[in-house]
Amino acid sequence: MLAERTGKIKPSPTLAVDSRAKELKAKGYDIVNFGVGEPDFDTPEHIKEAAIKAVKEGFTKYTPVGGIDELKEAIIEKFERDNGLKYSKENIIVSCGAKHSLYNIAQALFNPGDEVIVPAPYWVSYPDQILLQDAVPVIVETYEEDNFTLKAEVLREKITTKTKAIIINSPSNPTGFIYSRKALEEIAEIALKNNIYIISDEIYEKLIYDANKHISIASLDEEIKAKTIVVNGLSKTYAMTGWRIGYAAGPKEVVKAMTNIQSQSTSNPTSVAQKAAVAALRGPQDCVERMRREFEKRRDCLVSELNKIKGVSCRMPAGAFYAFPNVAQFLGRSTEGFEINSSIDLSMYLLEKASVAVVAGSAFGAEGYIRISYATSIDNILKGVERIKMALEKLK
């Protein structure tokens, strides 16, 4: 008999789509994969060289559970340089990816029955990680006309005596939108008034476009910093998804609890990957800007092409590498034996009949939308959108 908690969670829809797309590709289908959130660039050379050097020098043993001092110091430098935040090593933990950091936070903070406010659309793992602690994800709908950001007046209505934390993801996966300083200040005021933690997922902070700016809610003042755990990592910024290095910064008592939990689960992050992370954070950053500029070109192309499709509307995302087009007009239509009653139906139709992989909006708590990753070439974007257009035109 399995533990009851296993029935509360579901496999990641994004990875499921990617798996099915790869399965079809292996069978010879020409699949355009807009499903997975992974940069298509290679890890920059100086980062790979640091890892090779670490291997050759025998840096392949256990390290301290929460990360080597050299990496913690590099993370501290990064926070001060990029976010105006000052931390000590006791405020920092390095984990096996940002997802692992978030899981450690959930384990350290949430008791059975605690409520955690999760704005929707949300990254798919937030609710499940909360449920695994027997806590309650309180899903709060946000709206396209508000750029999918949580409004203060709505947040106030959702606060109860059981509310333990609020999760903020800016730039957002799946929408690509960011929170303004004013919006963050309003959320911070409510959190402080109600003694609520803020979990700020900032994994896409370096992928910001146009004149937009990333603001960490922890940087607003010392009071809110003391109630905020900032989560970040190397995967998106440096094309290091497989290296599995994430980190968190927060109150020392929370970080200590997270470290104790990690000591009994994974122990330390991979030694070689930690050395590579030091090179990423302390090395030249022009590679980051090159990738950011290319993502911006792809974003402009994708959104422009999507908005040419009759019945599709897509707002211009401010960050990350996702577009979140509204496809609600196609729900209730059908063709070739396919009944399109949900975004899941639509995503399966596009995969099976158009050889295009997208992720259903319902996976993120937002029916009537699909998520399209533009972490792929402009040629693929043009080809994929044309296929989407032709497939949607068949729906009557």
Secondary structure, DSSP 8 states (H G I E B T S, - for coil): ---GGGGT----HHHHHHHHHHHHHHTT---EE-------S---HHHHHHHHHHHHTT--S---TT--HHHHHHHHHHIIIII-----GGGEEEESSHHHHHHHHHHHH--TT-EEEEEES--THHHHHHHTTT-EEEEEE--GGGTT---HHHHHHH--TTEEEEEEESS-TTT-----HHHHHHHHHHHHHTT-EEEEE-TTTT-B-TT-----GGGS-HHHHTTEEEEEESTTTTT-GGG--EEEE--HHHHHHHHHHHHTTT-S--HHHHHHHHHHHHS--HHHHHHHHHHHHHHHHHHHHHTTSTT-B----SBTTEE--B-GGGTTEEETTEEE-SHHHHHHHHHHHH-EE-EEGGGGT-TTBEEEE--S-HHHHHHHHHHHHHHHHT--
